[in-house]
Amino acid sequence: MDVTTAFFAELEMLGPHDKATSLKVLKAIGPLPAAPRVLDLGCGTGQQSLMLARALGARVTSVDLSEVFLERARARFAEGGLQDLVETRAADMRNPGEPADSVDLIWSEGAAYNIGFRQALDAWRPILRPGGVAVIADAGWLTEDAPEPVRTFWDAEYPDMLDATDFPEMAAAAGYEVVATETVPASAWVAYYDGVLKRAAELRAGNPSYEMETLIRDLEQEAEIFHQSAGSYTYLFTALRRPAD
């Protein structure tokens, strides 16, 4: 198991997440068809998949490249007595293995950065049914005047990070109708980094490998950058509908 998987597999949150915000976005997209086809792309350990299954009462296909994360996702559903509402699939989010025009809801919370927002729009539109919705939460800049250490850090870590205002315009240009946007609150970032730093302390107490110590230091730096950020970036949900043909 690589060190990144080993670090994050035991975390409750793999990124900033606020359940109330996610449910608000889910409500904003309106009713889905009966027995909808729902994908959680880049599902990690299944936190959002479980939220979707409970909120919709529908089966969710959880897609991730990590079999370790998918095993944890299955365990989450079993712990909640909802194991019949999850299907897991080890696949690349660029090509999750769905036929064209087959999916009612794509959900990707904090994972689209792996391929880029623009690439996600292009990759996922063909598998949505006409009228289907893609919900993408990705990091974006809120100001051009971010503190210099913050801008320098993210220019290296996520050079394709867009201004938050670019998301709806880019989606419209790719042929989507923008249904809703919503910003993840700062408290979600605080909760996420609290969990990261707690996990880092636990691992460091066990004399971690050089590779794990390097990862821990990188994550500690990222947490410090957030506290220096002065609200200059966020996660923004963008809910997008493929127009009916």
C-alpha positions as CSV (number, residue, x, y, z in Angstrom):
1,M,0.0,0.0,0.0
2,D,1.4,3.4,-0.9
3,V,1.8,6.0,1.9
4,T,-1.0,8.3,0.6
5,T,-3.5,5.5,0.7
6,A,-2.2,4.3,4.1
7,F,-2.6,7.8,5.5
8,F,-6.0,8.6,4.2
9,A,-7.8,5.2,4.4
10,E,-8.4,5.7,8.1
11,L,-9.6,9.3,7.9
12,E,-13.3,10.1,8.2
13,M,-12.9,13.0,5.7
14,L,-10.6,12.9,2.7
15,G,-11.2,16.5,2.0
16,P,-13.3,19.5,3.2
17,H,-16.9,18.3,3.4
18,D,-20.0,19.9,4.9
19,K,-23.1,17.6,4.9
20,A,-25.5,20.5,5.1
21,T,-24.0,22.2,2.0
22,S,-24.0,18.9,0.0
23,L,-27.7,18.3,0.9
24,K,-28.6,21.9,-0.1
25,V,-27.0,21.3,-3.5
26,L,-28.8,18.0,-3.9
27,K,-32.1,19.6,-3.1
28,A,-31.4,22.4,-5.6
29,I,-31.1,20.1,-8.5
30,G,-34.8,19.0,-8.2
31,P,-36.4,15.6,-8.4
32,L,-34.7,12.7,-10.1
33,P,-36.4,9.9,-12.0
34,A,-37.6,6.9,-10.1
35,A,-34.7,4.5,-9.4
36,P,-32.1,6.9,-10.7
37,R,-28.7,5.9,-11.9
38,V,-26.3,7.6,-9.6
39,L,-22.4,7.7,-9.8
40,D,-20.1,9.0,-7.1
41,L,-16.8,9.6,-9.1
42,G,-13.6,9.7,-7.1
43,C,-15.6,8.4,-4.1
44,G,-12.7,7.8,-1.8
45,T,-13.9,5.9,1.3
46,G,-17.5,6.5,0.5
47,Q,-18.6,9.3,2.8
48,Q,-20.5,11.1,0.0
49,S,-21.8,7.9,-1.5
50,L,-23.4,7.0,1.8
51,M,-24.9,10.5,2.1
52,L,-26.4,10.2,-1.4
53,A,-27.8,6.7,-0.8
54,R,-29.5,7.9,2.4
55,A,-30.9,11.1,0.9
56,L,-32.1,9.6,-2.3
57,G,-33.0,6.1,-1.1
58,A,-31.3,5.0,-4.3
59,R,-28.5,2.7,-5.2
60,V,-25.1,4.4,-5.7
61,T,-22.2,3.2,-7.9
62,S,-19.0,4.3,-6.1
63,V,-16.1,4.7,-8.4
64,D,-12.4,5.0,-7.4
65,L,-9.0,3.7,-8.6
66,S,-8.1,2.6,-5.0
67,E,-9.4,-0.8,-4.1
68,V,-8.4,0.0,-0.5
69,F,-10.8,3.0,-0.5
70,L,-13.5,1.0,-2.1
71,E,-13.2,-1.7,0.6
72,R,-13.7,1.0,3.2
73,A,-16.7,2.4,1.3
74,R,-18.3,-1.1,1.3
75,A,-17.6,-1.3,5.1
76,R,-19.3,2.1,5.6
77,F,-22.5,0.9,3.9
78,A,-22.5,-2.3,5.8
79,E,-22.1,-0.4,9.1
80,G,-25.1,1.6,8.1
81,G,-27.1,-1.4,7.1
82,L,-27.2,-0.1,3.5
83,Q,-25.0,-2.6,1.8
84,D,-27.7,-3.3,-0.8
85,L,-27.5,0.3,-1.9
86,V,-23.9,0.4,-3.0
87,E,-22.0,-1.0,-6.0
88,T,-18.2,-0.3,-6.1
89,R,-16.1,-0.2,-9.2
90,A,-12.4,0.3,-9.6
91,A,-12.1,2.6,-12.5
92,D,-10.7,5.9,-13.8
93,M,-13.1,8.7,-13.4
94,R,-12.3,9.8,-17.0
95,N,-14.0,6.6,-18.2
96,P,-16.1,5.1,-15.4
97,G,-17.6,2.4,-17.5
98,E,-21.1,3.6,-18.2
99,P,-22.9,3.6,-21.5
100,A,-23.8,6.8,-23.3
101,D,-26.9,8.6,-22.1
102,S,-27.4,6.4,-19.1
103,V,-26.7,8.3,-15.8
104,D,-29.1,10.6,-14.0
105,L,-26.7,12.0,-11.4
106,I,-22.9,12.3,-11.3
107,W,-21.5,13.4,-8.0
108,S,-17.8,14.3,-7.6
109,E,-16.9,16.1,-4.4
110,G,-13.3,17.3,-4.2
111,A,-12.0,14.7,-6.7
112,A,-12.3,16.4,-10.1
113,Y,-9.0,18.1,-9.6
114,N,-7.3,14.8,-10.4
115,I,-8.3,15.3,-14.1
116,G,-9.2,19.0,-14.1
117,F,-12.6,20.7,-14.2
118,R,-12.6,21.3,-17.9
119,Q,-11.7,17.6,-18.6
120,A,-14.4,16.4,-16.2
121,L,-17.0,18.4,-18.1
122,D,-16.0,16.8,-21.4
123,A,-15.6,13.3,-20.1
124,W,-18.9,13.1,-18.2
125,R,-21.4,14.9,-20.5
126,P,-21.7,11.9,-22.9
127,I,-22.7,9.5,-20.2
128,L,-25.4,11.7,-18.7
129,R,-29.0,11.2,-19.8
130,P,-30.5,14.3,-21.5
131,G,-31.7,16.2,-18.4
132,G,-29.2,14.4,-16.2
133,V,-27.1,16.4,-13.7
134,A,-23.4,16.5,-12.8
135,V,-22.4,18.0,-9.4
136,I,-18.7,18.9,-9.2
137,A,-17.0,20.4,-6.1
138,D,-13.6,21.8,-6.9
139,A,-11.1,24.2,-5.4
140,G,-11.2,27.7,-6.8
141,W,-9.7,31.2,-6.1
142,L,-12.0,33.8,-4.6
143,T,-9.6,36.7,-5.1
144,E,-6.6,37.6,-7.2
145,D,-5.0,39.1,-4.0
146,A,-4.1,35.9,-2.2
147,P,-1.2,36.1,0.2
148,E,2.0,35.4,-1.7
149,P,2.9,32.1,0.2
150,V,-0.6,30.8,-0.5
151,R,-0.5,31.6,-4.2
152,T,3.0,30.1,-4.5
153,F,1.9,26.9,-2.7
154,W,-1.2,26.3,-4.8
155,D,0.5,27.3,-8.1
156,A,2.9,24.4,-7.4
157,E,0.3,21.9,-6.0
158,Y,-2.6,22.6,-8.3
159,P,-1.5,24.8,-11.2
160,D,-4.8,24.4,-13.0
161,M,-6.8,25.8,-10.1
162,L,-9.4,28.2,-11.6
163,D,-11.0,31.4,-10.3
164,A,-14.3,30.3,-8.8
165,T,-16.2,32.6,-11.2
166,D,-14.8,30.6,-14.1
167,F,-16.7,27.4,-13.2
168,P,-20.2,28.4,-14.4
169,E,-18.9,30.1,-17.5
170,M,-16.8,27.1,-18.5
171,A,-19.7,24.8,-17.9
172,A,-22.1,26.8,-20.0
173,A,-19.5,26.9,-22.8
174,A,-19.3,23.1,-22.6
175,G,-23.0,22.8,-23.2
176,Y,-24.4,22.5,-19.7
177,E,-27.1,24.5,-18.0
178,V,-25.9,25.8,-14.6
179,V,-28.5,24.8,-12.0
180,A,-26.9,25.9,-8.7
181,T,-23.6,27.0,-7.1
182,E,-22.7,26.8,-3.5
183,T,-19.5,27.5,-1.5
184,V,-18.3,25.1,1.1
185,P,-17.9,26.9,4.5
186,A,-14.5,27.5,6.1
187,S,-15.6,25.3,9.0
188,A,-15.4,22.3,6.6
189,W,-11.7,23.0,5.9
190,V,-11.0,23.3,9.6
191,A,-12.7,20.0,10.4
192,Y,-10.8,18.3,7.6
193,Y,-7.4,19.6,8.6
194,D,-8.1,18.8,12.3
195,G,-8.5,15.2,11.2
196,V,-5.4,15.3,9.0
197,L,-3.3,16.7,11.8
198,K,-4.6,14.2,14.4
199,R,-3.8,11.3,12.0
200,A,-0.3,12.8,11.4
201,A,0.4,12.9,15.1
202,E,-0.7,9.2,15.5
203,L,1.5,8.1,12.7
204,R,4.5,10.1,13.8
205,A,4.3,8.5,17.2
206,G,4.9,5.2,15.5
207,N,8.2,6.1,13.9
208,P,6.9,6.4,10.3
209,S,9.0,5.7,7.3
210,Y,10.8,8.4,5.4
211,E,8.1,8.5,2.8
212,M,5.4,8.7,5.3
213,E,7.2,11.5,7.2
214,T,7.6,13.4,4.0
215,L,3.8,13.1,3.3
216,I,3.1,14.2,6.8
217,R,5.2,17.3,6.5
218,D,3.6,18.2,3.1
219,L,0.1,17.9,4.7
220,E,1.1,20.0,7.7
221,Q,2.3,22.6,5.3
222,E,-1.0,22.5,3.4
223,A,-2.9,23.0,6.7
224,E,-0.7,25.9,7.6
225,I,-1.3,27.5,4.1
226,F,-5.0,27.2,4.7
227,H,-4.7,29.1,7.9
228,Q,-2.7,31.8,6.1
229,S,-5.2,32.0,3.2
230,A,-7.4,34.8,4.5
231,G,-10.4,33.3,2.7
232,S,-8.7,33.5,-0.7
233,Y,-9.8,30.1,-2.0
234,T,-12.6,27.7,-1.4
235,Y,-14.4,24.6,-2.7
236,L,-17.3,25.5,-4.9
237,F,-20.1,23.2,-5.8
238,T,-21.3,23.7,-9.4
239,A,-24.5,21.7,-10.3
240,L,-24.9,21.3,-14.1
241,R,-27.7,19.9,-16.2
242,R,-27.2,18.3,-19.6
243,P,-30.0,19.9,-21.6
244,A,-32.8,17.7,-22.8
245,D,-32.4,16.9,-26.5
